[in-house]
């Protein structure tokens, strides 16, 4: 993932998941890691770009989550962000 500041500086961050996973779990893990990193960098606003329409739609409340594991990821994601954030 890449965090880009308003002045154009970039923070590149790589994560490795040490467990078997699905694409959706990988997308949530990446999203959570990015949100946590932005929080640690004291970001006041954030625009999220993610290639998983499902995950972003779930976080924004446009799609329901039926998988119990993803419900936990969604709760963590919502705990790190507000709905007023712009997401793509």
PyMOL Python script that loads the backbone (N, CA, C, O; Angstrom):
from pymol import cmd

cmd.read_pdbstr("""\
ATOM      1  N   UNK A   1       0.846  -1.167   0.000  1.00  0.00           N
ATOM      2  CA  UNK A   1       0.000   0.000   0.000  1.00  0.00           C
ATOM      3  C   UNK A   1       0.889   1.227   0.000  1.00  0.00           C
ATOM      4  O   UNK A   1       2.065   1.167   0.359  1.00  0.00           O
ATOM      5  N   UNK A   2       0.310   2.332  -0.407  1.00  0.00           N
ATOM      6  CA  UNK A   2       1.048   3.590  -0.466  1.00  0.00           C
ATOM      7  C   UNK A   2       0.196   4.670   0.176  1.00  0.00           C
ATOM      8  O   UNK A   2      -0.972   4.841  -0.172  1.00  0.00           O
ATOM      9  N   UNK A   3       0.782   5.390   1.104  1.00  0.00           N
ATOM     10  CA  UNK A   3       0.145   6.584   1.656  1.00  0.00           C
ATOM     11  C   UNK A   3       0.815   7.777   1.000  1.00  0.00           C
ATOM     12  O   UNK A   3       2.042   7.856   0.941  1.00  0.00           O
ATOM     13  N   UNK A   4       0.011   8.699   0.510  1.00  0.00           N
ATOM     14  CA  UNK A   4       0.536   9.878  -0.163  1.00  0.00           C
ATOM     15  C   UNK A   4       0.092  11.111   0.605  1.00  0.00           C
ATOM     16  O   UNK A   4      -1.095  11.282   0.883  1.00  0.00           O
ATOM     17  N   UNK A   5       1.037  11.963   0.945  1.00  0.00           N
ATOM     18  CA  UNK A   5       0.727  13.175   1.696  1.00  0.00           C
ATOM     19  C   UNK A   5       0.284  14.281   0.745  1.00  0.00           C
ATOM     20  O   UNK A   5       0.434  14.158  -0.470  1.00  0.00           O
ATOM     21  N   UNK A   6      -0.252  15.344   1.291  1.00  0.00           N
ATOM     22  CA  UNK A   6      -0.695  16.466   0.474  1.00  0.00           C
ATOM     23  C   UNK A   6       0.443  17.098  -0.317  1.00  0.00           C
ATOM     24  O   UNK A   6       0.221  17.640  -1.399  1.00  0.00           O
ATOM     25  N   UNK A   7       1.664  17.033   0.218  1.00  0.00           N
ATOM     26  CA  UNK A   7       2.803  17.606  -0.502  1.00  0.00           C
ATOM     27  C   UNK A   7       3.402  16.635  -1.521  1.00  0.00           C
ATOM     28  O   UNK A   7       4.413  16.943  -2.153  1.00  0.00           O
ATOM     29  N   UNK A   8       2.777  15.452  -1.682  1.00  0.00           N
ATOM     30  CA  UNK A   8       3.223  14.494  -2.683  1.00  0.00           C
ATOM     31  C   UNK A   8       4.191  13.434  -2.177  1.00  0.00           C
ATOM     32  O   UNK A   8       4.556  12.523  -2.920  1.00  0.00           O
ATOM     33  N   UNK A   9       4.606  13.541  -0.929  1.00  0.00           N
ATOM     34  CA  UNK A   9       5.492  12.516  -0.365  1.00  0.00           C
ATOM     35  C   UNK A   9       4.738  11.194  -0.279  1.00  0.00           C
ATOM     36  O   UNK A   9       3.527  11.171  -0.059  1.00  0.00           O
ATOM     37  N   UNK A  10       5.462  10.099  -0.455  1.00  0.00           N
ATOM     38  CA  UNK A  10       4.835   8.780  -0.410  1.00  0.00           C
ATOM     39  C   UNK A  10       5.478   7.915   0.665  1.00  0.00           C
ATOM     40  O   UNK A  10       6.695   7.910   0.849  1.00  0.00           O
ATOM     41  N   UNK A  11       4.620   7.188   1.367  1.00  0.00           N
ATOM     42  CA  UNK A  11       5.066   6.200   2.340  1.00  0.00           C
ATOM     43  C   UNK A  11       4.619   4.850   1.794  1.00  0.00           C
ATOM     44  O   UNK A  11       3.422   4.579   1.707  1.00  0.00           O
ATOM     45  N   UNK A  12       5.571   4.011   1.427  1.00  0.00           N
ATOM     46  CA  UNK A  12       5.241   2.680   0.913  1.00  0.00           C
ATOM     47  C   UNK A  12       5.320   1.691   2.060  1.00  0.00           C
ATOM     48  O   UNK A  12       6.253   1.722   2.862  1.00  0.00           O
ATOM     49  N   UNK A  13       4.328   0.814   2.128  1.00  0.00           N
ATOM     50  CA  UNK A  13       4.219  -0.108   3.248  1.00  0.00           C
ATOM     51  C   UNK A  13       3.807  -1.474   2.710  1.00  0.00           C
ATOM     52  O   UNK A  13       2.821  -1.600   1.983  1.00  0.00           O
ATOM     53  N   UNK A  14       4.565  -2.472   3.072  1.00  0.00           N
ATOM     54  CA  UNK A  14       4.283  -3.835   2.627  1.00  0.00           C
ATOM     55  C   UNK A  14       3.930  -4.697   3.824  1.00  0.00           C
ATOM     56  O   UNK A  14       4.540  -4.578   4.887  1.00  0.00           O
ATOM     57  N   UNK A  15       2.950  -5.561   3.650  1.00  0.00           N
ATOM     58  CA  UNK A  15       2.616  -6.501   4.709  1.00  0.00           C
ATOM     59  C   UNK A  15       2.624  -7.914   4.127  1.00  0.00           C
ATOM     60  O   UNK A  15       2.364  -8.118   2.941  1.00  0.00           O
ATOM     61  N   UNK A  16       2.921  -8.862   4.973  1.00  0.00           N
ATOM     62  CA  UNK A  16       2.866 -10.272   4.615  1.00  0.00           C
ATOM     63  C   UNK A  16       1.937 -10.954   5.592  1.00  0.00           C
ATOM     64  O   UNK A  16       2.091 -10.829   6.807  1.00  0.00           O
ATOM     65  N   UNK A  17       0.977 -11.673   5.058  1.00  0.00           N
ATOM     66  CA  UNK A  17       0.053 -12.405   5.918  1.00  0.00           C
ATOM     67  C   UNK A  17       0.617 -13.807   6.118  1.00  0.00           C
ATOM     68  O   UNK A  17       0.918 -14.506   5.150  1.00  0.00           O
ATOM     69  N   UNK A  18       0.755 -14.204   7.348  1.00  0.00           N
ATOM     70  CA  UNK A  18       1.348 -15.491   7.673  1.00  0.00           C
ATOM     71  C   UNK A  18       0.323 -16.592   7.874  1.00  0.00           C
ATOM     72  O   UNK A  18       0.534 -17.507   8.670  1.00  0.00           O
ATOM     73  N   UNK A  19      -0.778 -16.506   7.159  1.00  0.00           N
ATOM     74  CA  UNK A  19      -1.821 -17.520   7.299  1.00  0.00           C
ATOM     75  C   UNK A  19      -2.571 -17.647   5.983  1.00  0.00           C
ATOM     76  O   UNK A  19      -2.642 -16.690   5.213  1.00  0.00           O
ATOM     77  N   UNK A  20      -3.137 -18.833   5.719  1.00  0.00           N
ATOM     78  CA  UNK A  20      -3.938 -18.987   4.497  1.00  0.00           C
ATOM     79  C   UNK A  20      -5.153 -18.069   4.560  1.00  0.00           C
ATOM     80  O   UNK A  20      -5.741 -17.879   5.625  1.00  0.00           O
ATOM     81  N   UNK A  21      -5.524 -17.502   3.421  1.00  0.00           N
ATOM     82  CA  UNK A  21      -6.580 -16.510   3.434  1.00  0.00           C
ATOM     83  C   UNK A  21      -7.320 -16.452   2.099  1.00  0.00           C
ATOM     84  O   UNK A  21      -6.898 -17.056   1.113  1.00  0.00           O
ATOM     85  N   UNK A  22      -8.413 -15.727   2.086  1.00  0.00           N
ATOM     86  CA  UNK A  22      -9.175 -15.485   0.864  1.00  0.00           C
ATOM     87  C   UNK A  22      -8.838 -14.089   0.343  1.00  0.00           C
ATOM     88  O   UNK A  22      -8.193 -13.300   1.033  1.00  0.00           O
ATOM     89  N   UNK A  23      -9.278 -13.793  -0.877  1.00  0.00           N
ATOM     90  CA  UNK A  23      -9.059 -12.451  -1.433  1.00  0.00           C
ATOM     91  C   UNK A  23      -9.718 -11.379  -0.571  1.00  0.00           C
ATOM     92  O   UNK A  23      -9.121 -10.330  -0.331  1.00  0.00           O
ATOM     93  N   UNK A  24     -10.937 -11.628  -0.102  1.00  0.00           N
ATOM     94  CA  UNK A  24     -11.638 -10.623   0.705  1.00  0.00           C
ATOM     95  C   UNK A  24     -10.933 -10.363   2.024  1.00  0.00           C
ATOM     96  O   UNK A  24     -10.831  -9.214   2.454  1.00  0.00           O
ATOM     97  N   UNK A  25     -10.448 -11.410   2.672  1.00  0.00           N
ATOM     98  CA  UNK A  25      -9.708 -11.222   3.924  1.00  0.00           C
ATOM     99  C   UNK A  25      -8.421 -10.447   3.654  1.00  0.00           C
ATOM    100  O   UNK A  25      -8.047  -9.574   4.437  1.00  0.00           O
ATOM    101  N   UNK A  26      -7.746 -10.759   2.557  1.00  0.00           N
ATOM    102  CA  UNK A  26      -6.529 -10.025   2.201  1.00  0.00           C
ATOM    103  C   UNK A  26      -6.836  -8.549   1.983  1.00  0.00           C
ATOM    104  O   UNK A  26      -6.083  -7.686   2.433  1.00  0.00           O
ATOM    105  N   UNK A  27      -7.935  -8.254   1.300  1.00  0.00           N
ATOM    106  CA  UNK A  27      -8.321  -6.859   1.072  1.00  0.00           C
ATOM    107  C   UNK A  27      -8.626  -6.145   2.389  1.00  0.00           C
ATOM    108  O   UNK A  27      -8.223  -4.998   2.581  1.00  0.00           O
ATOM    109  N   UNK A  28      -9.324  -6.810   3.284  1.00  0.00           N
ATOM    110  CA  UNK A  28      -9.616  -6.210   4.594  1.00  0.00           C
ATOM    111  C   UNK A  28      -8.335  -6.016   5.405  1.00  0.00           C
ATOM    112  O   UNK A  28      -8.154  -4.968   6.025  1.00  0.00           O
ATOM    113  N   UNK A  29      -7.452  -7.003   5.410  1.00  0.00           N
ATOM    114  CA  UNK A  29      -6.189  -6.878   6.149  1.00  0.00           C
ATOM    115  C   UNK A  29      -5.400  -5.671   5.644  1.00  0.00           C
ATOM    116  O   UNK A  29      -4.845  -4.908   6.434  1.00  0.00           O
ATOM    117  N   UNK A  30      -5.356  -5.509   4.332  1.00  0.00           N
ATOM    118  CA  UNK A  30      -4.634  -4.386   3.745  1.00  0.00           C
ATOM    119  C   UNK A  30      -5.295  -3.062   4.109  1.00  0.00           C
ATOM    120  O   UNK A  30      -4.619  -2.100   4.472  1.00  0.00           O
ATOM    121  N   UNK A  31      -6.613  -3.021   4.008  1.00  0.00           N
ATOM    122  CA  UNK A  31      -7.343  -1.810   4.375  1.00  0.00           C
ATOM    123  C   UNK A  31      -7.096  -1.442   5.833  1.00  0.00           C
ATOM    124  O   UNK A  31      -6.818  -0.284   6.142  1.00  0.00           O
ATOM    125  N   UNK A  32      -7.196  -2.414   6.727  1.00  0.00           N
ATOM    126  CA  UNK A  32      -6.983  -2.145   8.151  1.00  0.00           C
ATOM    127  C   UNK A  32      -5.560  -1.679   8.431  1.00  0.00           C
ATOM    128  O   UNK A  32      -5.349  -0.771   9.235  1.00  0.00           O
ATOM    129  N   UNK A  33      -4.587  -2.297   7.772  1.00  0.00           N
ATOM    130  CA  UNK A  33      -3.191  -1.888   7.962  1.00  0.00           C
ATOM    131  C   UNK A  33      -2.994  -0.455   7.483  1.00  0.00           C
ATOM    132  O   UNK A  33      -2.296   0.324   8.132  1.00  0.00           O
ATOM    133  N   UNK A  34      -3.602  -0.103   6.352  1.00  0.00           N
ATOM    134  CA  UNK A  34      -3.500   1.264   5.840  1.00  0.00           C
ATOM    135  C   UNK A  34      -4.171   2.279   6.742  1.00  0.00           C
ATOM    136  O   UNK A  34      -3.633   3.359   6.987  1.00  0.00           O
ATOM    137  N   UNK A  35      -5.356   1.928   7.236  1.00  0.00           N
ATOM    138  CA  UNK A  35      -6.056   2.835   8.157  1.00  0.00           C
ATOM    139  C   UNK A  35      -5.274   3.019   9.447  1.00  0.00           C
ATOM    140  O   UNK A  35      -5.196   4.128   9.975  1.00  0.00           O
ATOM    141  N   UNK A  36      -4.701   1.946   9.954  1.00  0.00           N
ATOM    142  CA  UNK A  36      -3.911   2.036  11.180  1.00  0.00           C
ATOM    143  C   UNK A  36      -2.662   2.886  10.953  1.00  0.00           C
ATOM    144  O   UNK A  36      -2.312   3.712  11.796  1.00  0.00           O
ATOM    145  N   UNK A  37      -1.997   2.688   9.826  1.00  0.00           N
ATOM    146  CA  UNK A  37      -0.809   3.481   9.509  1.00  0.00           C
ATOM    147  C   UNK A  37      -1.165   4.958   9.377  1.00  0.00           C
ATOM    148  O   UNK A  37      -0.442   5.818   9.879  1.00  0.00           O
ATOM    149  N   UNK A  38      -2.271   5.253   8.707  1.00  0.00           N
ATOM    150  CA  UNK A  38      -2.707   6.648   8.572  1.00  0.00           C
ATOM    151  C   UNK A  38      -3.005   7.256   9.944  1.00  0.00           C
ATOM    152  O   UNK A  38      -2.684   8.416  10.202  1.00  0.00           O
ATOM    153  N   UNK A  39      -3.617   6.466  10.813  1.00  0.00           N
ATOM    154  CA  UNK A  39      -3.909   6.940  12.172  1.00  0.00           C
ATOM    155  C   UNK A  39      -2.616   7.242  12.921  1.00  0.00           C
ATOM    156  O   UNK A  39      -2.504   8.265  13.596  1.00  0.00           O
ATOM    157  N   UNK A  40      -1.641   6.343  12.797  1.00  0.00           N
ATOM    158  CA  UNK A  40      -0.359   6.548  13.474  1.00  0.00           C
ATOM    159  C   UNK A  40       0.395   7.759  12.917  1.00  0.00           C
ATOM    160  O   UNK A  40       1.189   8.381  13.622  1.00  0.00           O
ATOM    161  N   UNK A  41       0.141   8.086  11.648  1.00  0.00           N
ATOM    162  CA  UNK A  41       0.755   9.262  11.037  1.00  0.00           C
ATOM    163  C   UNK A  41      -0.046  10.529  11.319  1.00  0.00           C
ATOM    164  O   UNK A  41       0.275  11.604  10.812  1.00  0.00           O
ATOM    165  N   UNK A  42      -1.099  10.390  12.138  1.00  0.00           N
ATOM    166  CA  UNK A  42      -1.954  11.498  12.544  1.00  0.00           C
ATOM    167  C   UNK A  42      -2.694  12.143  11.375  1.00  0.00           C
ATOM    168  O   UNK A  42      -2.902  13.356  11.359  1.00  0.00           O
ATOM    169  N   UNK A  43      -3.090  11.331  10.400  1.00  0.00           N
ATOM    170  CA  UNK A  43      -3.867  11.837   9.268  1.00  0.00           C
ATOM    171  C   UNK A  43      -5.196  12.368   9.768  1.00  0.00           C
ATOM    172  O   UNK A  43      -5.864  11.723  10.576  1.00  0.00           O
ATOM    173  N   UNK A  44      -5.582  13.540   9.288  1.00  0.00           N
ATOM    174  CA  UNK A  44      -6.860  14.130   9.674  1.00  0.00           C
ATOM    175  C   UNK A  44      -7.948  13.824   8.660  1.00  0.00           C
ATOM    176  O   UNK A  44      -9.131  13.815   9.001  1.00  0.00           O
ATOM    177  N   UNK A  45      -7.564  13.576   7.433  1.00  0.00           N
ATOM    178  CA  UNK A  45      -8.522  13.160   6.416  1.00  0.00           C
ATOM    179  C   UNK A  45      -7.826  12.147   5.514  1.00  0.00           C
ATOM    180  O   UNK A  45      -6.599  12.083   5.441  1.00  0.00           O
ATOM    181  N   UNK A  46      -8.640  11.369   4.839  1.00  0.00           N
ATOM    182  CA  UNK A  46      -8.080  10.255   4.081  1.00  0.00           C
ATOM    183  C   UNK A  46      -8.990   9.932   2.905  1.00  0.00           C
ATOM    184  O   UNK A  46     -10.212   9.895   3.043  1.00  0.00           O
ATOM    185  N   UNK A  47      -8.388   9.701   1.763  1.00  0.00           N
ATOM    186  CA  UNK A  47      -9.103   9.186   0.598  1.00  0.00           C
ATOM    187  C   UNK A  47      -8.554   7.789   0.372  1.00  0.00           C
ATOM    188  O   UNK A  47      -7.347   7.602   0.221  1.00  0.00           O
ATOM    189  N   UNK A  48      -9.449   6.810   0.351  1.00  0.00           N
ATOM    190  CA  UNK A  48      -9.035   5.414   0.213  1.00  0.00           C
ATOM    191  C   UNK A  48      -9.326   4.943  -1.201  1.00  0.00           C
ATOM    192  O   UNK A  48     -10.444   5.084  -1.695  1.00  0.00           O
ATOM    193  N   UNK A  49      -8.316   4.383  -1.848  1.00  0.00           N
ATOM    194  CA  UNK A  49      -8.476   3.740  -3.148  1.00  0.00           C
ATOM    195  C   UNK A  49      -8.218   2.261  -2.923  1.00  0.00           C
ATOM    196  O   UNK A  49      -7.194   1.882  -2.356  1.00  0.00           O
ATOM    197  N   UNK A  50      -9.139   1.433  -3.364  1.00  0.00           N
ATOM    198  CA  UNK A  50      -9.032  -0.003  -3.141  1.00  0.00           C
ATOM    199  C   UNK A  50      -9.655  -0.693  -4.340  1.00  0.00           C
ATOM    200  O   UNK A  50     -10.675  -0.238  -4.857  1.00  0.00           O
ATOM    201  N   UNK A  51      -9.056  -1.781  -4.784  1.00  0.00           N
ATOM    202  CA  UNK A  51      -9.593  -2.456  -5.965  1.00  0.00           C
ATOM    203  C   UNK A  51     -10.706  -3.450  -5.635  1.00  0.00           C
ATOM    204  O   UNK A  51     -11.191  -4.146  -6.527  1.00  0.00           O
ATOM    205  N   UNK A  52     -11.117  -3.527  -4.372  1.00  0.00           N
ATOM    206  CA  UNK A  52     -12.205  -4.419  -3.996  1.00  0.00           C
ATOM    207  C   UNK A  52     -13.486  -3.617  -3.781  1.00  0.00           C
ATOM    208  O   UNK A  52     -13.689  -3.017  -2.725  1.00  0.00           O
ATOM    209  N   UNK A  53     -14.339  -3.618  -4.792  1.00  0.00           N
ATOM    210  CA  UNK A  53     -15.610  -2.913  -4.676  1.00  0.00           C
ATOM    211  C   UNK A  53     -16.440  -3.487  -3.526  1.00  0.00           C
ATOM    212  O   UNK A  53     -17.146  -2.750  -2.838  1.00  0.00           O
ATOM    213  N   UNK A  54     -16.352  -4.797  -3.323  1.00  0.00           N
ATOM    214  CA  UNK A  54     -17.112  -5.440  -2.252  1.00  0.00           C
ATOM    215  C   UNK A  54     -16.715  -4.884  -0.889  1.00  0.00           C
ATOM    216  O   UNK A  54     -17.579  -4.489  -0.107  1.00  0.00           O
ATOM    217  N   UNK A  55     -15.426  -4.851  -0.600  1.00  0.00           N
ATOM    218  CA  UNK A  55     -14.953  -4.392   0.713  1.00  0.00           C
ATOM    219  C   UNK A  55     -15.321  -2.931   0.933  1.00  0.00           C
ATOM    220  O   UNK A  55     -15.826  -2.578   1.999  1.00  0.00           O
ATOM    221  N   UNK A  56     -15.079  -2.081  -0.049  1.00  0.00           N
ATOM    222  CA  UNK A  56     -15.395  -0.662   0.106  1.00  0.00           C
ATOM    223  C   UNK A  56     -16.905  -0.471   0.285  1.00  0.00           C
ATOM    224  O   UNK A  56     -17.338   0.317   1.126  1.00  0.00           O
ATOM    225  N   UNK A  57     -17.700  -1.192  -0.505  1.00  0.00           N
ATOM    226  CA  UNK A  57     -19.161  -1.082  -0.374  1.00  0.00           C
ATOM    227  C   UNK A  57     -19.642  -1.556   0.986  1.00  0.00           C
ATOM    228  O   UNK A  57     -20.598  -1.004   1.530  1.00  0.00           O
ATOM    229  N   UNK A  58     -18.993  -2.572   1.543  1.00  0.00           N
ATOM    230  CA  UNK A  58     -19.351  -3.044   2.881  1.00  0.00           C
ATOM    231  C   UNK A  58     -18.982  -2.007   3.930  1.00  0.00           C
ATOM    232  O   UNK A  58     -19.769  -1.743   4.839  1.00  0.00           O
ATOM    233  N   UNK A  59     -17.814  -1.423   3.821  1.00  0.00           N
ATOM    234  CA  UNK A  59     -17.378  -0.416   4.799  1.00  0.00           C
ATOM    235  C   UNK A  59     -18.291   0.800   4.748  1.00  0.00           C
ATOM    236  O   UNK A  59     -18.607   1.386   5.784  1.00  0.00           O
ATOM    237  N   UNK A  60     -18.716   1.183   3.547  1.00  0.00           N
ATOM    238  CA  UNK A  60     -19.602   2.342   3.407  1.00  0.00           C
ATOM    239  C   UNK A  60     -21.050   2.035   3.761  1.00  0.00           C
ATOM    240  O   UNK A  60     -21.874   2.946   3.846  1.00  0.00           O
ATOM    241  N   UNK A  61     -21.367   0.755   3.968  1.00  0.00           N
ATOM    242  CA  UNK A  61     -22.717   0.377   4.345  1.00  0.00           C
ATOM    243  C   UNK A  61     -23.638   0.129   3.166  1.00  0.00           C
ATOM    244  O   UNK A  61     -24.849  -0.003   3.344  1.00  0.00           O
ATOM    245  N   UNK A  62     -23.084   0.065   1.965  1.00  0.00           N
ATOM    246  CA  UNK A  62     -23.902  -0.166   0.773  1.00  0.00           C
ATOM    247  C   UNK A  62     -24.205  -1.645   0.551  1.00  0.00           C
ATOM    248  O   UNK A  62     -25.225  -1.977  -0.053  1.00  0.00           O
ATOM    249  N   UNK A  63     -23.351  -2.525   1.021  1.00  0.00           N
ATOM    250  CA  UNK A  63     -23.556  -3.971   0.916  1.00  0.00           C
ATOM    251  C   UNK A  63     -23.555  -4.564   2.310  1.00  0.00           C
ATOM    252  O   UNK A  63     -22.815  -4.115   3.185  1.00  0.00           O
ATOM    253  N   UNK A  64     -24.389  -5.576   2.514  1.00  0.00           N
ATOM    254  CA  UNK A  64     -24.395  -6.294   3.789  1.00  0.00           C
ATOM    255  C   UNK A  64     -23.251  -7.305   3.818  1.00  0.00           C
ATOM    256  O   UNK A  64     -22.753  -7.735   2.778  1.00  0.00           O
ATOM    257  N   UNK A  65     -22.854  -7.667   5.021  1.00  0.00           N
ATOM    258  CA  UNK A  65     -21.814  -8.667   5.208  1.00  0.00           C
ATOM    259  C   UNK A  65     -22.467  -9.899   5.812  1.00  0.00           C
ATOM    260  O   UNK A  65     -23.075  -9.828   6.880  1.00  0.00           O
ATOM    261  N   UNK A  66     -22.343 -11.026   5.127  1.00  0.00           N
ATOM    262  CA  UNK A  66     -22.956 -12.252   5.648  1.00  0.00           C
ATOM    263  C   UNK A  66     -21.933 -13.198   6.257  1.00  0.00           C
ATOM    264  O   UNK A  66     -22.284 -14.049   7.074  1.00  0.00           O
ATOM    265  N   UNK A  67     -20.682 -13.059   5.870  1.00  0.00           N
ATOM    266  CA  UNK A  67     -19.617 -13.919   6.390  1.00  0.00           C
ATOM    267  C   UNK A  67     -19.234 -13.447   7.798  1.00  0.00           C
ATOM    268  O   UNK A  67     -18.837 -12.294   7.965  1.00  0.00           O
ATOM    269  N   UNK A  68     -19.344 -14.314   8.815  1.00  0.00           N
ATOM    270  CA  UNK A  68     -19.041 -13.901  10.195  1.00  0.00           C
ATOM    271  C   UNK A  68     -17.612 -13.366  10.381  1.00  0.00           C
ATOM    272  O   UNK A  68     -17.394 -12.460  11.186  1.00  0.00           O
ATOM    273  N   UNK A  69     -16.655 -13.913   9.655  1.00  0.00           N
ATOM    274  CA  UNK A  69     -15.279 -13.420   9.759  1.00  0.00           C
ATOM    275  C   UNK A  69     -15.179 -12.004   9.211  1.00  0.00           C
ATOM    276  O   UNK A  69     -14.520 -11.149   9.804  1.00  0.00           O
ATOM    277  N   UNK A  70     -15.834 -11.755   8.080  1.00  0.00           N
ATOM    278  CA  UNK A  70     -15.783 -10.420   7.489  1.00  0.00           C
ATOM    279  C   UNK A  70     -16.534  -9.399   8.332  1.00  0.00           C
ATOM    280  O   UNK A  70     -16.209  -8.212   8.298  1.00  0.00           O
ATOM    281  N   UNK A  71     -17.531  -9.844   9.088  1.00  0.00           N
ATOM    282  CA  UNK A  71     -18.231  -8.943  10.008  1.00  0.00           C
ATOM    283  C   UNK A  71     -17.246  -8.381  11.025  1.00  0.00           C
ATOM    284  O   UNK A  71     -17.313  -7.202  11.372  1.00  0.00           O
ATOM    285  N   UNK A  72     -16.337  -9.216  11.501  1.00  0.00           N
ATOM    286  CA  UNK A  72     -15.318  -8.762  12.468  1.00  0.00           C
ATOM    287  C   UNK A  72     -14.363  -7.764  11.824  1.00  0.00           C
ATOM    288  O   UNK A  72     -14.003  -6.755  12.431  1.00  0.00           O
ATOM    289  N   UNK A  73     -13.954  -8.056  10.583  1.00  0.00           N
ATOM    290  CA  UNK A  73     -13.077  -7.115   9.877  1.00  0.00           C
ATOM    291  C   UNK A  73     -13.791  -5.785   9.646  1.00  0.00           C
ATOM    292  O   UNK A  73     -13.194  -4.719   9.798  1.00  0.00           O
ATOM    293  N   UNK A  74     -15.057  -5.852   9.280  1.00  0.00           N
ATOM    294  CA  UNK A  74     -15.832  -4.638   9.045  1.00  0.00           C
ATOM    295  C   UNK A  74     -15.904  -3.785  10.312  1.00  0.00           C
ATOM    296  O   UNK A  74     -15.747  -2.566  10.253  1.00  0.00           O
ATOM    297  N   UNK A  75     -16.138  -4.419  11.440  1.00  0.00           N
ATOM    298  CA  UNK A  75     -16.205  -3.683  12.712  1.00  0.00           C
ATOM    299  C   UNK A  75     -14.878  -2.993  13.001  1.00  0.00           C
ATOM    300  O   UNK A  75     -14.861  -1.847  13.451  1.00  0.00           O
ATOM    301  N   UNK A  76     -13.779  -3.672  12.751  1.00  0.00           N
ATOM    302  CA  UNK A  76     -12.464  -3.050  12.961  1.00  0.00           C
ATOM    303  C   UNK A  76     -12.257  -1.875  12.015  1.00  0.00           C
ATOM    304  O   UNK A  76     -11.747  -0.828  12.413  1.00  0.00           O
ATOM    305  N   UNK A  77     -12.657  -2.057  10.758  1.00  0.00           N
ATOM    306  CA  UNK A  77     -12.505  -0.979   9.778  1.00  0.00           C
ATOM    307  C   UNK A  77     -13.320   0.241  10.136  1.00  0.00           C
ATOM    308  O   UNK A  77     -12.844   1.372  10.032  1.00  0.00           O
ATOM    309  N   UNK A  78     -14.539   0.011  10.555  1.00  0.00           N
ATOM    310  CA  UNK A  78     -15.398   1.139  10.948  1.00  0.00           C
ATOM    311  C   UNK A  78     -14.874   1.817  12.206  1.00  0.00           C
ATOM    312  O   UNK A  78     -15.086   3.013  12.405  1.00  0.00           O
ATOM    313  N   UNK A  79     -14.191   1.056  13.051  1.00  0.00           N
ATOM    314  CA  UNK A  79     -13.602   1.638  14.242  1.00  0.00           C
ATOM    315  C   UNK A  79     -12.444   2.555  13.935  1.00  0.00           C
ATOM    316  O   UNK A  79     -12.099   3.422  14.737  1.00  0.00           O
ATOM    317  N   UNK A  80     -11.841   2.368  12.772  1.00  0.00           N
ATOM    318  CA  UNK A  80     -10.684   3.189  12.384  1.00  0.00           C
ATOM    319  C   UNK A  80     -11.043   4.344  11.457  1.00  0.00           C
ATOM    320  O   UNK A  80     -10.186   5.172  11.147  1.00  0.00           O
ATOM    321  N   UNK A  81     -12.282   4.414  11.014  1.00  0.00           N
ATOM    322  CA  UNK A  81     -12.645   5.455  10.075  1.00  0.00           C
ATOM    323  C   UNK A  81     -14.046   5.967  10.376  1.00  0.00           C
ATOM    324  O   UNK A  81     -14.763   5.414  11.210  1.00  0.00           O
ATOM    325  N   UNK A  82     -14.415   7.016   9.690  1.00  0.00           N
ATOM    326  CA  UNK A  82     -15.757   7.583   9.790  1.00  0.00           C
ATOM    327  C   UNK A  82     -16.394   7.507   8.420  1.00  0.00           C
ATOM    328  O   UNK A  82     -15.691   7.484   7.410  1.00  0.00           O
ATOM    329  N   UNK A  83     -17.715   7.466   8.370  1.00  0.00           N
ATOM    330  CA  UNK A  83     -18.417   7.411   7.086  1.00  0.00           C
ATOM    331  C   UNK A  83     -18.240   8.677   6.274  1.00  0.00           C
ATOM    332  O   UNK A  83     -18.512   8.683   5.073  1.00  0.00           O
ATOM    333  N   UNK A  84     -17.790   9.749   6.904  1.00  0.00           N
ATOM    334  CA  UNK A  84     -17.608  10.986   6.146  1.00  0.00           C
ATOM    335  C   UNK A  84     -16.377  10.932   5.254  1.00  0.00           C
ATOM    336  O   UNK A  84     -16.159  11.826   4.436  1.00  0.00           O
ATOM    337  N   UNK A  85     -15.557   9.869   5.412  1.00  0.00           N
ATOM    338  CA  UNK A  85     -14.383   9.722   4.555  1.00  0.00           C
ATOM    339  C   UNK A  85     -14.808   9.412   3.137  1.00  0.00           C
ATOM    340  O   UNK A  85     -15.812   8.731   2.926  1.00  0.00           O
ATOM    341  N   UNK A  86     -14.063   9.898   2.164  1.00  0.00           N
ATOM    342  CA  UNK A  86     -14.310   9.572   0.767  1.00  0.00           C
ATOM    343  C   UNK A  86     -13.570   8.280   0.456  1.00  0.00           C
ATOM    344  O   UNK A  86     -12.396   8.146   0.803  1.00  0.00           O
ATOM    345  N   UNK A  87     -14.217   7.352  -0.176  1.00  0.00           N
ATOM    346  CA  UNK A  87     -13.592   6.087  -0.543  1.00  0.00           C
ATOM    347  C   UNK A  87     -13.885   5.768  -1.984  1.00  0.00           C
ATOM    348  O   UNK A  87     -14.969   6.057  -2.491  1.00  0.00           O
ATOM    349  N   UNK A  88     -12.899   5.160  -2.651  1.00  0.00           N
ATOM    350  CA  UNK A  88     -13.078   4.686  -4.028  1.00  0.00           C
ATOM    351  C   UNK A  88     -12.507   3.303  -4.140  1.00  0.00           C
ATOM    352  O   UNK A  88     -12.547   2.704  -5.215  1.00  0.00           O
TER     353      UNK A  88
END
""", "prot")
cmd.dss("prot")
cmd.show_as("cartoon", "prot")
cmd.util.cbc("prot")
cmd.orient("prot")
